[in-house]
Amino acid sequence: MLPAFDMPTTGLNPWDVSVDMAPKLEPFGLTVPMWFCPVRPWEFRDADKWFRARNQGRGIGTVADLNRYLTYRFGNFALLEHDWWVPRTLDKNPNKLFPSPGLPGTVTRTKDGWPRRLEDPVASIQPIITDLTAAEGMRVTNIAKAYGGHSRGNFIESVNAAYADGRVETIPRKRMEWQHSGNWTTYY
């Protein structure tokens, strides 16, 4: 099984993850810098600034520190600066997998779904993680309305997508399409 941790029902965006995700992945070697895209260094700077303001000037140094930042907005789930595509249960209900085609409250561009295991047939064509690239609203198909990814100013140039086999692809803007909508629309 790929890493998936139960979470509450949220706005159903792929950057919404369990409060347990970061701490439970730490033993596998995920360190604080790995949670941030080096193309968007301001995301770590903003997180570290927030943390320093609440911790007598001490910056984010541990995964526990990072998790405080990831969970501060809502408390019962964490917000990543990436889209985590591995389906996870909602509200401890094994029949409610998110993200997945057909989940009430969401729309997907295709019915392919995303891999839960390395051997899933879609593991070679559907990523497990991408740079967060989103537009507010449901089924917003115009990439010009999105933010995130690898941008120059307000213009998205590309996004990275990592797959269960360890491969990473840079997807140029001209190939990017909307993929999923919760209360925001996501792209890769």
Buried (B, 14 or more C-beta within 10 A) or exposed (E): EBBBBBBEBBBBBBBBBBBBBBBBBBEEEBEBEEBBBEBBEEBBEBBBEBBEEEEEEEEBEEBEBBBBBBBBEBEEBBBBBBBBBBBBBBEEEEEBBBBBBEBEBBBBBEEEBBBBEBEBEBBEEBBBBBBBBBBEEEEBEEBEEBEBBBBEEEEBBBBBBBBBEEEEBEBEBEEBEBBBBBBBBBBB
